[in-house]
Amino acid sequence: MFVELTKFKVKDGKSKQVDEWLNFLNEHMESVLLTLEDEQMYVETIFRENDGDQEYLYWYSIQGSGGQYVGGSNHWVDQKHLEYWEECIDQTSKPIDLTPSVTMIPTKIKNSMT
């Protein structure tokens, strides 16, 4: 099981597209949840931060091993998700992976994940 939190810089001027992207994911949650099964993704949460003039998105996830990479997915919702990614995430800025120090998951929940 992998627990991750990664910070991504949003391209300047793309805040409205980020609004659309996050709304798209929320509006199509049933389809999104189906794709998470293929990825062995147990939990995925996107956080948004505005720090002055700069905007960031944070991805928090708990994922099992052997899941499908989202870039290899044929699901329409994943393809649209990746279109937004390309439009909104600043690929010139290195993502920041935060290091987990403590992971607290009750045993009965953890056992149901793996």
C-alpha positions in Angstrom: 0.0 0.0 0.0 1.3 3.4 -1.0 0.3 6.7 0.8 1.2 9.8 -1.1 0.8 13.6 -1.0 2.1 15.6 -3.9 2.0 19.3 -4.6 1.6 20.5 -8.2 1.9 24.1 -9.5 -1.0 25.4 -11.6 -0.1 27.3 -14.7 -0.7 31.0 -14.5 -4.1 32.1 -15.7 -5.7 28.7 -15.5 -7.8 29.1 -12.3 -11.1 29.0 -14.3 -10.0 25.8 -16.0 -9.1 24.3 -12.6 -12.7 25.2 -11.5 -14.1 23.4 -14.5 -11.8 20.4 -13.9 -12.8 20.0 -10.3 -16.4 20.5 -11.1 -16.1 17.9 -13.9 -14.7 15.3 -11.5 -17.4 16.0 -8.9 -20.2 15.9 -11.6 -19.0 12.6 -12.9 -18.1 10.9 -9.6 -19.8 7.7 -10.5 -17.5 7.2 -13.5 -14.5 8.5 -11.6 -15.0 5.9 -8.9 -15.1 3.1 -11.5 -11.7 4.1 -12.8 -10.2 4.1 -9.3 -10.9 0.4 -9.0 -8.7 -0.3 -12.1 -6.0 1.8 -10.5 -6.2 0.0 -7.1 -6.8 3.5 -5.7 -8.5 3.2 -2.4 -8.6 7.0 -1.6 -7.8 10.0 -3.7 -8.4 13.5 -2.7 -7.5 16.8 -4.4 -6.8 19.9 -2.3 -6.5 23.4 -3.7 -4.3 26.2 -2.4 -4.0 29.8 -3.4 -0.7 31.3 -2.1 -0.8 34.9 -3.1 -0.8 35.0 -6.9 0.2 31.3 -7.2 -2.2 28.3 -7.2 -1.4 24.7 -6.3 -3.2 21.4 -6.4 -2.3 18.7 -3.9 -3.1 15.0 -4.6 -3.5 12.8 -1.5 -3.9 9.1 -2.2 -3.8 5.6 -0.7 -3.2 3.1 -3.4 -2.6 -0.7 -3.6 0.0 -2.3 -5.8 -0.5 -3.5 -9.4 -3.0 -0.9 -10.4 -3.4 0.5 -13.9 -1.6 3.8 -14.6 -4.1 6.5 -15.3 -2.2 7.4 -18.5 -2.9 4.0 -19.9 -6.6 4.1 -19.2 -9.2 4.0 -22.0 -12.0 5.4 -19.7 -13.4 8.5 -21.2 -13.4 10.2 -17.8 -9.7 9.6 -17.4 -9.0 10.9 -20.9 -10.8 14.1 -20.1 -9.1 14.3 -16.7 -5.7 14.1 -18.4 -6.7 16.8 -20.9 -7.4 19.1 -17.9 -4.1 18.0 -16.4 -2.1 19.0 -19.5 -3.9 22.3 -19.7 -3.6 23.3 -16.1 -0.5 21.7 -14.4 2.8 23.5 -14.9 5.1 20.8 -16.2 8.1 23.2 -15.9 7.7 23.2 -12.1 8.9 20.1 -10.3 6.1 18.4 -8.2 6.8 18.3 -4.5 6.3 14.9 -2.9 5.7 15.2 0.8 7.0 12.4 3.0 4.5 10.6 5.3 5.7 10.5 8.9 2.8 8.7 10.4 0.0 6.8 8.7 -3.0 6.0 10.9 -5.4 3.5 9.4 -7.4 1.2 11.7 -6.5 -2.5 11.1 -10.0 -3.4 10.0 -10.0 -0.7 7.4 -6.5 -1.5 6.2 -7.4 -5.2 5.9 -10.3 -4.3 3.7 -8.1 -2.3 1.4 -5.5 -5.0 0.8 
